[in-house]
Amino acid sequence: VTVDLNLRDVEGAPGVYGLQHRTFTFTVGRSQVSVVDAAAHTLRVRRDGELLTTVPVTAGAKKTPFYNGKTAITEMLEVTRMNSRTVGFGGEYDIPDVPHAIRLTSSGTFLHGNYWAEPDVFGRSNVSHGCVGLRDVKGGGADTPAGWFFDRSLIGDVVEVVNSKDKKVAPDNGLGGWNMDWKEWKAGGAVKQR
């Protein structure tokens, strides 16, 4: 992409004029969109439209489902602590070393490695407290599904959840604006009509 900014002598505010012309270029990176199907217990990873893999997952349990809708990766942590008190679940869990944690919402929804669940839950049932879990080992393994996904993801990649029993993620919960149609987005506070 090449952007030409011909701003010399352009009035930007009363009495304030641009001083130069400027041209810069940048490259748009690859497209990776991953879809979690909470009912099928799968994560399908597509890069530039091509299916790379399908990974078995466990998503939010019946009482703590995962949001539906599109999110974007905003943070990637090789290891982090997850404590249920920080997200309003009381003292249900406190895991000091959750591997391959990928933040999807500002309210604390993650796609992360899981070494504590029984191995047969992945691809078969939803047992998490609102996150998506991928099979992993304590300390995080590069050759596990969680390690594979973490190593091939970038901040900004889209992760969409379908067939969950929860509502759609709110537009202001992380980068949830993906879930608004254009007319609704334009009517919001992000863009003001002049």
C-alpha positions in Angstrom: 0.0 0.0 0.0 1.3 3.4 -0.9 -0.1 6.5 0.7 0.5 10.0 -0.8 -0.2 12.8 1.6 -0.1 16.1 -0.4 -0.5 18.4 2.5 1.6 21.4 1.6 -0.5 24.5 1.8 -3.6 22.5 2.9 -5.5 24.3 5.7 -6.0 21.7 8.5 -7.4 24.2 11.0 -8.0 28.0 10.9 -4.6 29.5 10.0 -2.7 26.2 10.2 -1.3 24.9 6.9 0.6 21.7 6.0 4.3 22.1 5.2 5.1 19.1 3.0 4.1 16.3 0.7 4.8 12.9 2.1 4.7 9.4 0.6 5.1 6.2 2.5 4.4 2.5 1.9 3.6 -0.5 4.0 2.7 -4.1 3.4 -0.4 -5.7 4.7 0.4 -9.0 6.4 -1.1 -12.4 5.9 -4.7 -13.0 6.9 -5.4 -15.6 9.6 -8.9 -16.2 10.7 -9.6 -19.0 13.2 -13.2 -20.3 13.9 -14.0 -22.0 17.2 -17.2 -24.1 16.9 -18.3 -24.6 20.5 -20.8 -27.3 19.6 -18.4 -29.3 17.5 -15.5 -28.6 19.9 -13.1 -27.6 17.1 -10.8 -24.8 16.1 -10.3 -24.4 12.4 -7.3 -22.2 11.4 -7.3 -20.6 8.0 -4.5 -18.5 6.6 -5.1 -16.5 3.4 -8.3 -18.6 2.9 -6.5 -22.0 3.1 -7.4 -24.4 5.9 -4.2 -25.1 7.9 -5.6 -27.4 10.5 -8.5 -28.4 12.7 -7.7 -28.7 16.4 -9.9 -30.2 19.1 -10.8 -27.8 21.9 -12.9 -27.4 25.0 -14.9 -24.3 25.3 -17.1 -22.7 28.0 -19.2 -25.1 30.1 -23.0 -24.8 30.1 -23.0 -22.4 33.1 -20.0 -20.4 31.9 -20.2 -20.3 28.0 -17.8 -18.5 25.7 -19.1 -15.4 23.8 -20.2 -15.8 20.2 -18.8 -13.5 17.6 -15.5 -12.2 16.2 -12.7 -11.0 18.4 -9.1 -10.1 17.6 -6.0 -11.2 19.5 -4.8 -8.3 21.7 -2.2 -10.0 23.9 -0.1 -13.2 23.8 1.5 -14.5 27.0 3.8 -17.6 27.0 2.7 -18.2 30.7 0.3 -16.3 32.9 -1.7 -16.7 36.1 -5.4 -17.0 35.9 -7.5 -16.4 39.0 -11.3 -16.8 39.0 -11.7 -13.9 41.4 -10.4 -11.4 38.7 -13.3 -12.3 36.4 -16.1 -12.6 39.0 -16.2 -16.4 39.5 -15.2 -16.3 43.2 -12.6 -18.8 44.3 -13.2 -21.5 41.7 -9.7 -21.6 40.3 -6.2 -20.1 40.7 -3.8 -21.5 38.1 -0.3 -19.8 38.4 1.1 -21.1 35.1 -1.4 -21.2 32.3 0.6 -21.7 29.1 0.1 -20.2 25.7 -2.5 -17.6 26.8 -4.0 -15.5 24.0 -6.3 -12.7 25.2 -9.4 -12.2 23.1 -11.5 -9.7 25.3 -10.7 -7.0 27.8 -13.0 -8.8 30.3 -10.6 -11.7 30.5 -11.6 -14.2 27.8 -8.6 -16.2 26.5 -7.8 -19.0 24.2 -5.1 -20.9 26.1 -3.2 -24.1 26.7 -4.7 -26.5 29.2 -2.7 -29.2 30.9 -5.1 -29.9 33.9 -8.2 -31.1 32.1 -8.7 -34.8 31.3 -7.3 -35.5 27.8 -10.6 -36.9 26.5 -12.4 -33.5 27.0 -10.7 -31.9 24.0 -12.9 -32.4 21.0 -15.7 -33.9 23.1 -17.0 -31.6 25.8 -17.0 -28.0 27.1 -15.7 -27.7 30.6 -14.0 -24.3 30.9 -15.0 -21.2 32.8 -15.6 -19.2 29.6 -12.3 -19.6 27.8 -11.3 -21.9 24.9 -8.8 -24.5 26.0 -6.3 -26.3 23.7 -4.4 -29.4 24.9 -1.0 -28.5 26.3 1.5 -29.7 28.9 2.7 -28.0 32.1 5.2 -25.3 31.1 3.8 -25.2 27.5 4.9 -27.5 24.7 5.8 -26.4 21.2 4.5 -29.7 19.8 1.1 -29.5 21.4 -2.0 -28.0 19.8 -1.8 -24.9 22.0 1.9 -24.4 21.2 1.3 -24.9 17.5 -1.5 -22.3 17.5 0.5 -19.8 19.7 3.6 -20.0 17.4 1.5 -19.3 14.3 -0.6 -16.4 15.7 -0.1 -12.7 15.7 -1.7 -9.9 17.6 -4.6 -8.7 15.4 -5.5 -12.1 14.1 -9.3 -12.8 14.1 -10.8 -15.5 16.3 -14.5 -16.1 15.8 -16.7 -18.3 18.0 -19.8 -19.9 16.7 -22.5 -22.1 18.2 -21.9 -21.1 21.8 -24.8 -20.7 24.2 -23.7 -17.2 25.2 -24.5 -13.8 23.7 -22.4 -12.0 21.1 -19.3 -10.3 22.5 -19.9 -6.6 23.1 -18.3 -4.2 20.6 -16.3 -2.5 23.4 -15.1 -5.7 25.0 -11.6 -5.8 23.4 -11.7 -5.4 19.7 -15.3 -6.6 19.4 -16.2 -3.9 16.9 -15.9 -6.6 14.3 -19.4 -7.7 15.3 -21.1 -4.4 14.4 -22.5 -3.7 10.9 -21.1 -0.7 9.2 -24.1 1.5 9.7 -24.2 0.7 13.4 -20.4 1.3 13.7 -20.7 4.7 11.9 -23.5 5.8 14.3 -21.3 5.1 17.3 -18.7 7.2 19.0 -15.8 6.0 16.9 -16.8 8.0 13.9 -18.7 11.2 14.0 -20.5 12.6 10.9 -19.6 16.2 10.1 
